[in-house]
Amino acid sequence: MNVRFADRRPEGAYALAFPQQAGQADSDRLTSLLGDGAGLVRQAATAARFEGEAGSVAEVFAPEGAGVRRVLLAGLGDGDQDAQYERAGGALVAKVQMSGEKTLVIDFTGHKGTAERAARLAYGALLRSWRYDVYRTKLKPSQKPSLDEIVIVGAGEGAEAAWTSLKAIADGVAFTRELVTEPANIIYPESFVERCQKLKELGVEITVLGPEEMTKLGMGALLGVAQGSRRPARLLAMRWKGSDAEPVAFVGKGVTFDTGGISIKPAAGMEDMKWDMGGAGAVAGAMLALAGRKAKAHVIGVCGLVENMPDGNAQRPGDVVTSMSGQTIEVINTDAEGRLVLCDAITWVQKTYGVKTVIDLATLTGAMIISLGHEHGGLFSNDDGLADKILSSAKASGDTLWRFPMGDAYDKLIDSPIADMKNVGPRYGGSITAAQFIKRFVEDGVKWAHLDIAGMVWAAKPGATWDKGATGFGVRLIDRFVADHLEG
């Protein structure tokens, strides 16, 4: 989808849209922009009970010359927040993407919103336009998107500058959605790494460890998960050094397919486990976004990449493995594998880069979906200040989180009679005991947060800025956290 900014509307055929605040008829503005067609548009909006609610759209075909033009009013709701404009842009694209229109012109002339808000509307439109039809070979013309250009008119000075950064973030979201959407025979540890090689062109330093290197480092927890698969594990590190500040690490769980291993999952719905690498996908997309907009921050993204399969060499329930930290783990359930991957990846980034802040993202527990559904991801942290910063960035970005408790009472639930710990606790509090497990690998003095995003990386229904499928959750959150708290 191409987005451009212009001082006036183009010639020829296009759909024409106007953003409108709730409760504001904008009569004079519509008359000045539409002429004789303004009355018909207002009547159609009234008939459709359009009142400018955020995300609402009124549509009419208005006379223009010897023909007609598709005209849309896009509701912005009350107030003047980024999310309202993003939602309006997404609603417009959802309305016209399959309509046969090739160009959508969004006219801000006379609108009181700022230039940056116009860029935000374009951003929401671009996010909502993403589709992945690579494997769909029999789509009818009417089933294919027709919209290929959005023209923002009258946005004012500063819109294009704001758009440059937002476009980089949208590219990062799109990259994450691509990785999460691809099937497991296409995206596996080796090919995930290969897809990320393009980040080098943006100045990202890439380090890759294979099984031999990880064995020498003692990563028995991560490698134990991978030993049942023919796909060798990888540890991928991406470093963006946009400043000389102390680095902050983001660590993603990258289980490219999760059968559950010997503790195998039920067959129904197992195809969804291609997105069990959503945390790693978010980290990769965020690194692309940060490098794309040249963020003035020092950030390291680490992805622990494995495939969890149940062959004759697979890890068994009851096995004891030794992590890179030297701590031993009794594997009670091989389907609690993500924390085994994360613990070694977190240990590695602490020892390699000496980071003092680590934030991990993982589709870790089904218990999180039971707790929060698909409305929030879970946040766990050993530092209130870090947690507050993440929560504020989550709210501002739209990638929403809710904080959960931690404590010694929960920690005792993962003590093992034969090893330093076991990889699962009892059935209750499963998301919390998973977080307690990861916390045991965070070094003293390191601020740490764990984001359990199991319910957020894949959507069964469309949202404001995504269609069904991969949402790209986590990219905007990481980018906003970096912008708010690391770039200063």
C-alpha positions as CSV (number, residue, x, y, z in Angstrom):
1,M,0.0,0.0,0.0
2,N,1.4,3.4,-1.1
3,V,0.7,6.4,1.1
4,R,1.5,9.9,0.0
5,F,0.7,13.5,1.0
6,A,-0.5,16.2,-1.3
7,D,-1.7,19.8,-1.3
8,R,-4.7,19.1,-3.5
9,R,-6.8,16.2,-4.6
10,P,-5.7,14.3,-7.7
11,E,-7.5,14.1,-10.9
12,G,-9.5,11.0,-12.0
13,A,-11.3,8.3,-10.1
14,Y,-11.0,7.9,-6.4
15,A,-13.0,7.4,-3.2
16,L,-13.1,10.6,-1.1
17,A,-13.1,10.6,2.7
18,F,-13.5,13.3,5.4
19,P,-12.5,12.8,9.1
20,Q,-15.2,14.1,11.4
21,Q,-15.4,14.6,15.2
22,A,-18.3,13.3,17.1
23,G,-21.2,15.6,17.4
24,Q,-19.9,18.1,14.8
25,A,-21.9,18.4,11.7
26,D,-19.1,20.3,9.8
27,S,-21.8,21.7,7.5
28,D,-19.7,24.7,6.3
29,R,-16.6,22.6,5.8
30,L,-18.5,19.9,3.8
31,T,-20.2,22.6,1.7
32,S,-16.9,24.2,0.9
33,L,-15.3,20.9,0.0
34,L,-18.2,19.2,-1.8
35,G,-20.4,21.9,-3.1
36,D,-23.8,20.8,-4.2
37,G,-23.1,17.3,-3.0
38,A,-22.8,18.3,0.6
39,G,-26.5,18.2,1.3
40,L,-26.8,14.6,0.0
41,V,-23.9,13.5,2.1
42,R,-25.3,15.1,5.3
43,Q,-28.7,13.4,4.6
44,A,-27.1,10.1,4.1
45,A,-25.1,10.4,7.3
46,T,-28.2,11.3,9.2
47,A,-30.1,8.3,7.7
48,A,-27.3,6.0,8.7
49,R,-27.3,7.4,12.2
50,F,-23.8,8.5,11.8
51,E,-22.7,10.8,14.7
52,G,-18.9,10.7,14.3
53,E,-18.3,7.8,16.8
54,A,-14.7,6.6,16.7
55,G,-14.3,4.0,14.0
56,S,-17.7,4.6,12.4
57,V,-18.1,5.2,8.7
58,A,-20.9,6.7,6.6
59,E,-20.9,6.1,2.9
60,V,-22.8,7.6,0.0
61,F,-22.4,8.0,-3.8
62,A,-22.6,11.8,-4.4
63,P,-23.1,13.4,-7.8
64,E,-20.0,15.0,-9.3
65,G,-20.1,16.4,-12.8
66,A,-21.6,13.9,-15.1
67,G,-21.0,11.0,-12.7
68,V,-20.9,10.1,-9.0
69,R,-18.1,9.7,-6.5
70,R,-18.0,7.4,-3.4
71,V,-17.8,9.8,-0.4
72,L,-17.2,8.6,3.2
73,L,-17.3,10.3,6.5
74,A,-14.9,8.8,9.1
75,G,-15.8,9.2,12.7
76,L,-13.1,10.3,15.1
77,G,-15.1,10.2,18.3
78,D,-14.6,12.7,21.2
79,G,-11.3,14.2,22.1
80,D,-8.1,14.3,20.1
81,Q,-6.1,11.1,20.8
82,D,-3.7,9.2,18.5
83,A,-5.8,6.0,18.8
84,Q,-8.9,7.8,17.5
85,Y,-7.2,8.8,14.3
86,E,-5.6,5.3,13.8
87,R,-9.0,3.7,14.3
88,A,-10.6,6.0,11.8
89,G,-7.9,5.2,9.2
90,G,-8.4,1.5,9.8
91,A,-12.2,1.8,9.5
92,L,-11.8,3.5,6.1
93,V,-9.5,0.8,4.7
94,A,-11.8,-1.9,6.0
95,K,-14.7,-0.3,4.1
96,V,-13.0,0.3,0.8
97,Q,-10.2,-2.2,0.5
98,M,-12.2,-4.7,-1.5
99,S,-14.6,-2.2,-3.0
100,G,-13.0,-1.9,-6.5
101,E,-11.6,1.6,-5.6
102,K,-7.9,1.9,-6.3
103,T,-7.3,5.2,-4.7
104,L,-8.6,6.6,-1.4
105,V,-8.2,10.4,-0.9
106,I,-8.6,11.5,2.7
107,D,-9.1,15.3,2.8
108,F,-8.1,17.1,6.0
109,T,-8.7,20.6,4.5
110,G,-10.3,22.8,7.1
111,H,-10.0,20.1,9.8
112,K,-8.7,21.3,13.2
113,G,-6.6,18.2,13.8
114,T,-2.8,18.6,13.7
115,A,-0.5,17.4,10.9
116,E,0.7,14.5,13.1
117,R,-2.9,13.4,13.6
118,A,-3.2,13.1,9.8
119,A,-0.1,11.0,9.8
120,R,-1.7,8.9,12.5
121,L,-4.8,8.3,10.4
122,A,-2.6,7.2,7.5
123,Y,-0.7,4.9,9.9
124,G,-3.9,3.2,11.1
125,A,-5.0,2.8,7.5
126,L,-1.7,1.2,6.5
127,L,-1.8,-1.2,9.5
128,R,-5.3,-2.3,8.7
129,S,-4.5,-2.9,5.0
130,W,-2.0,-5.7,5.7
131,R,-2.9,-9.1,4.2
132,Y,-0.9,-12.2,3.4
133,D,-2.3,-13.9,0.3
134,V,0.9,-15.7,-0.7
135,Y,-0.6,-19.1,-0.7
136,R,-4.1,-18.2,-2.0
137,T,-4.1,-19.1,-5.7
138,K,-7.8,-19.2,-6.5
139,L,-9.1,-15.8,-5.3
140,K,-11.7,-14.2,-7.5
141,P,-11.1,-10.6,-8.6
142,S,-13.8,-9.5,-6.1
143,Q,-11.9,-11.3,-3.3
144,K,-8.7,-9.5,-4.0
145,P,-7.8,-6.1,-2.5
146,S,-8.3,-3.3,-5.0
147,L,-7.0,-0.4,-3.0
148,D,-3.3,0.3,-3.6
149,E,-2.9,4.0,-2.8
150,I,-3.9,6.4,-0.1
151,V,-3.5,10.2,-0.6
152,I,-3.7,12.5,2.4
153,V,-4.7,16.0,1.3
154,G,-4.4,19.2,3.3
155,A,-2.6,17.7,6.3
156,G,-0.3,20.7,6.7
157,E,3.3,21.1,7.4
158,G,4.9,18.3,9.5
159,A,2.7,15.5,8.4
160,E,5.3,13.8,6.1
161,A,8.0,14.1,8.8
162,A,5.7,12.3,11.3
163,W,4.8,9.8,8.7
164,T,8.5,8.8,8.2
165,S,8.7,7.4,11.7
166,L,5.2,5.9,11.7
167,K,5.9,4.1,8.4
168,A,9.0,2.5,9.9
169,I,6.9,1.2,12.8
170,A,4.2,-0.1,10.4
171,D,6.9,-1.9,8.5
172,G,8.0,-3.6,11.7
173,V,4.4,-4.6,12.5
174,A,4.1,-6.0,9.0
175,F,7.3,-8.0,9.4
176,T,6.1,-9.5,12.6
177,R,2.8,-10.4,11.1
178,E,4.5,-12.1,8.2
179,L,6.7,-14.2,10.5
180,V,3.8,-15.2,12.7
181,T,1.5,-16.0,9.7
182,E,3.9,-18.2,7.8
183,P,3.4,-22.0,8.4
184,A,5.9,-24.0,10.3
185,N,7.3,-25.7,7.2
186,I,8.3,-22.3,6.0
187,I,9.4,-20.5,9.2
188,Y,11.6,-22.6,11.4
189,P,14.7,-21.6,13.4
190,E,17.1,-21.5,10.3
191,S,14.6,-19.7,8.0
192,F,13.6,-17.2,10.8
193,V,17.2,-16.2,11.0
194,E,17.4,-15.9,7.3
195,R,14.4,-13.6,7.1
196,C,16.0,-11.3,9.6
197,Q,19.2,-10.9,7.6
198,K,17.6,-7.9,5.9
199,L,18.0,-5.9,9.1
200,K,21.7,-5.7,8.3
201,E,20.9,-3.3,5.5
202,L,19.5,-0.9,8.2
203,G,22.7,-1.1,10.4
204,V,21.6,-3.9,12.8
205,E,24.4,-6.1,14.0
206,I,23.4,-9.8,13.8
207,T,24.9,-12.7,15.8
208,V,23.7,-16.2,15.4
209,L,24.6,-19.2,17.5
210,G,24.0,-22.8,16.4
211,P,23.8,-26.0,18.5
212,E,27.6,-26.5,18.8
213,E,28.1,-23.0,20.2
214,M,25.2,-23.3,22.5
215,T,26.4,-26.7,23.7
216,K,29.8,-25.2,24.6
217,L,28.0,-22.4,26.5
218,G,26.0,-25.0,28.5
219,M,22.5,-24.1,27.2
220,G,21.0,-27.4,28.2
221,A,17.5,-26.0,28.8
222,L,17.0,-24.4,25.4
223,L,18.7,-27.4,23.6
224,G,16.6,-29.9,25.5
225,V,13.5,-28.4,23.9
226,A,15.0,-28.7,20.4
227,Q,16.4,-32.2,20.7
228,G,13.3,-33.9,19.3
229,S,13.3,-31.9,16.1
230,R,15.2,-32.3,12.9
231,R,15.3,-28.5,12.7
232,P,18.4,-27.3,14.7
233,A,18.0,-24.6,17.2
234,R,19.3,-21.1,16.8
235,L,20.0,-18.2,19.1
236,L,19.6,-14.9,17.2
237,A,20.8,-11.6,18.6
238,M,20.1,-8.3,16.9
239,R,21.9,-5.2,18.1
240,W,20.9,-1.6,17.2
241,K,23.4,0.9,18.6
242,G,21.7,4.2,18.0
243,S,23.4,5.7,21.1
244,D,26.2,5.1,23.5
245,A,23.8,4.5,26.4
246,E,23.7,1.3,28.4
247,P,21.8,-1.3,26.4
248,V,18.4,-2.6,27.1
249,A,17.5,-6.2,26.0
250,F,14.3,-7.5,24.6
251,V,14.1,-11.3,24.6
252,G,11.5,-13.3,22.6
253,K,10.3,-16.8,22.8
254,G,10.7,-18.4,19.4
255,V,9.1,-21.8,19.3
256,T,8.4,-22.0,15.6
257,F,6.1,-24.9,16.1
258,D,4.9,-26.4,19.4
259,T,3.5,-29.9,19.4
260,G,4.0,-30.1,23.2
261,G,6.7,-32.7,22.7
262,I,6.2,-36.0,24.5
263,S,3.5,-34.2,26.6
264,I,1.7,-33.8,23.3
265,K,-1.1,-31.3,22.8
266,P,-4.6,-32.3,21.6
267,A,-4.9,-32.5,17.8
268,A,-7.7,-30.0,17.6
269,G,-6.3,-26.5,17.1
270,M,-2.7,-27.6,17.1
271,E,-2.2,-25.8,13.7
272,D,-2.4,-22.6,15.7
273,M,1.0,-23.4,17.3
274,K,2.8,-22.0,14.3
275,W,2.4,-18.7,16.2
276,D,4.1,-19.9,19.3
277,M,7.1,-17.8,18.1
278,G,5.0,-14.6,18.5
279,G,7.3,-13.2,21.1
280,A,10.4,-13.6,18.9
281,G,8.4,-12.2,16.0
282,A,7.6,-9.1,18.0
283,V,11.2,-8.6,18.9
284,A,12.4,-9.0,15.3
285,G,9.7,-6.6,14.1
286,A,10.5,-4.1,16.8
287,M,14.2,-4.2,15.8
288,L,13.2,-3.5,12.2
289,A,11.1,-0.5,13.3
290,L,13.8,1.0,15.6
291,A,16.5,0.7,13.0
292,G,14.1,1.9,10.3
293,R,13.4,5.2,12.1
294,K,17.0,5.5,13.4
295,A,16.0,5.4,17.1
296,K,18.5,7.1,19.3
297,A,18.8,4.2,21.7
298,H,21.0,1.1,22.3
299,V,18.8,-2.0,22.1
300,I,19.5,-5.7,21.8
301,G,16.9,-8.1,20.6
302,V,17.4,-11.8,21.3
303,C,15.3,-14.6,19.9
304,G,15.6,-18.2,21.2
305,L,14.5,-20.3,18.2
306,V,13.5,-24.0,18.5
307,E,10.9,-26.4,17.3
308,N,9.3,-28.7,19.9
309,M,8.7,-32.1,18.4
310,P,8.1,-35.6,19.9
311,D,10.5,-38.0,18.1
312,G,12.6,-40.8,19.6
313,N,15.2,-38.3,20.8
314,A,12.8,-35.9,22.4
315,Q,13.1,-34.7,26.0
316,R,11.0,-36.8,28.4
317,P,8.9,-35.8,31.4
318,G,11.2,-36.4,34.4
319,D,14.4,-35.5,32.6
320,V,16.8,-33.1,34.4
321,V,18.6,-30.5,32.4
322,T,21.3,-28.0,33.3
323,S,20.8,-24.4,32.2
324,M,23.5,-22.0,31.1
325,S,23.2,-20.4,34.5
326,G,24.2,-23.7,36.1
327,Q,20.8,-24.2,37.7
328,T,19.2,-27.5,37.2
329,I,15.6,-28.1,36.1
330,E,13.4,-31.1,36.4
331,V,11.2,-31.2,33.3
332,I,7.8,-32.2,34.5
333,N,5.9,-31.2,31.4
334,T,7.6,-30.9,28.0
335,D,4.8,-28.6,26.9
336,A,6.1,-26.0,29.3
337,E,9.0,-25.4,27.0
338,G,9.0,-21.7,26.4
339,R,10.4,-20.9,29.8
340,L,13.2,-23.3,29.1
341,V,14.1,-21.4,26.0
342,L,13.8,-18.0,27.7
343,C,15.9,-18.9,30.7
344,D,19.0,-19.6,28.6
345,A,18.5,-16.7,26.2
346,I,18.1,-14.4,29.2
347,T,21.3,-15.8,30.8
348,W,23.2,-15.4,27.6
349,V,22.3,-11.7,27.0
350,Q,23.1,-10.8,30.6
351,K,26.5,-12.5,30.4
352,T,27.3,-11.3,26.9
353,Y,26.3,-7.7,27.0
354,G,26.1,-7.0,30.8
355,V,22.5,-5.5,30.4
356,K,20.8,-4.2,33.5
357,T,17.3,-4.2,32.0
358,V,15.7,-7.2,30.4
359,I,12.2,-7.4,29.0
360,D,11.0,-10.7,27.6
361,L,7.9,-11.4,25.4
362,A,6.4,-14.8,25.1
363,T,3.2,-16.7,24.1
364,L,3.9,-18.6,27.3
365,T,0.7,-19.9,29.0
366,G,-2.8,-20.8,28.1
367,A,-3.6,-19.7,31.7
368,M,-3.1,-16.1,30.6
369,I,-5.9,-16.4,28.0
370,I,-8.1,-17.9,30.7
371,S,-7.3,-14.9,32.9
372,L,-7.4,-12.0,30.5
373,G,-8.9,-13.3,27.3
374,H,-7.7,-11.6,24.2
375,E,-8.0,-8.0,25.6
376,H,-4.7,-7.7,27.5
377,G,-1.3,-9.3,27.8
378,G,0.0,-10.1,31.2
379,L,2.9,-8.1,32.8
380,F,5.2,-9.5,35.6
381,S,8.1,-7.6,37.0
382,N,10.7,-7.4,39.8
383,D,10.8,-3.6,39.6
384,D,7.8,-1.3,40.1
385,G,9.4,1.6,38.2
386,L,10.0,-0.5,35.1
387,A,6.5,-2.0,35.3
388,D,5.0,1.5,35.5
389,K,7.0,2.6,32.4
390,I,5.9,-0.4,30.4
391,L,2.3,0.0,31.4
392,S,2.3,3.6,30.3
393,S,3.8,2.7,27.0
394,A,1.3,-0.1,26.6
395,K,-1.6,2.2,27.1
396,A,-0.2,4.8,24.7
397,S,0.6,2.3,22.0
398,G,-2.6,0.3,22.1
399,D,-0.8,-2.9,22.9
400,T,-2.5,-3.2,26.3
401,L,-1.2,-5.0,29.4
402,W,-2.3,-5.9,32.9
403,R,0.1,-6.4,35.8
404,F,0.0,-9.6,37.9
405,P,1.4,-10.3,41.3
406,M,4.6,-12.3,42.2
407,G,6.1,-13.5,45.5
408,D,7.7,-16.1,47.6
409,A,4.5,-18.1,48.1
410,Y,4.3,-18.6,44.3
411,D,8.0,-19.3,43.9
412,K,7.9,-22.2,46.3
413,L,5.4,-23.9,44.0
414,I,8.2,-24.7,41.5
415,D,10.7,-26.2,44.0
416,S,11.7,-29.7,42.9
417,P,12.7,-32.7,45.2
418,I,15.6,-33.7,42.9
419,A,16.7,-30.5,41.1
420,D,16.9,-26.8,41.7
421,M,13.5,-26.3,40.3
422,K,10.8,-27.9,38.2
423,N,9.4,-26.3,35.0
424,V,5.8,-26.3,36.1
425,G,3.9,-25.7,39.3
426,P,0.3,-26.8,40.1
427,R,-2.6,-26.1,37.8
428,Y,-3.7,-22.9,39.5
429,G,-1.7,-19.7,39.1
430,G,0.1,-21.2,36.0
431,S,1.0,-17.9,34.5
432,I,2.5,-16.6,37.7
433,T,4.5,-19.7,38.4
434,A,5.9,-19.5,34.9
435,A,7.0,-16.0,35.6
436,Q,8.5,-17.1,38.9
437,F,10.5,-19.7,36.9
438,I,12.0,-17.0,34.6
439,K,12.8,-14.7,37.4
440,R,15.2,-17.3,38.9
441,F,17.5,-16.6,35.9
442,V,17.5,-12.8,36.3
443,E,20.8,-11.7,38.0
444,D,20.9,-9.5,41.1
445,G,20.6,-5.8,40.2
446,V,18.9,-6.5,36.8
447,K,15.5,-4.9,36.3
448,W,13.3,-7.4,34.5
449,A,9.8,-7.7,33.1
450,H,8.0,-10.6,31.5
451,L,5.1,-10.1,29.1
452,D,2.9,-13.1,28.6
453,I,1.2,-12.3,25.3
454,A,-0.4,-15.7,24.6
455,G,-3.8,-14.2,23.9
456,M,-2.6,-11.3,21.8
457,V,-0.5,-12.3,18.8
458,W,-3.4,-13.9,16.9
459,A,-7.0,-12.7,16.4
460,A,-10.0,-14.7,15.5
461,K,-11.8,-11.5,14.4
462,P,-10.8,-8.2,12.9
463,G,-9.7,-5.3,15.2
464,A,-9.3,-1.6,14.6
465,T,-5.9,-1.9,12.9
466,W,-5.7,-5.5,12.0
467,D,-7.7,-8.2,10.1
468,K,-8.2,-11.7,11.3
469,G,-4.9,-13.5,12.0
470,A,-1.6,-12.1,13.1
471,T,-1.9,-8.8,15.0
472,G,1.8,-7.8,15.3
473,F,1.3,-7.3,19.0
474,G,4.4,-6.1,20.8
475,V,6.1,-4.1,18.1
476,R,4.3,-0.8,18.8
477,L,4.7,-1.4,22.6
478,I,8.5,-1.9,22.3
479,D,8.8,1.1,20.0
480,R,6.8,3.3,22.3
481,F,8.8,2.2,25.4
482,V,12.0,3.0,23.6
483,A,10.8,6.4,22.4
484,D,9.3,7.3,25.8
485,H,12.0,6.0,28.2
486,L,15.3,5.4,26.3
487,E,15.5,8.2,23.8
488,G,14.7,11.0,26.2
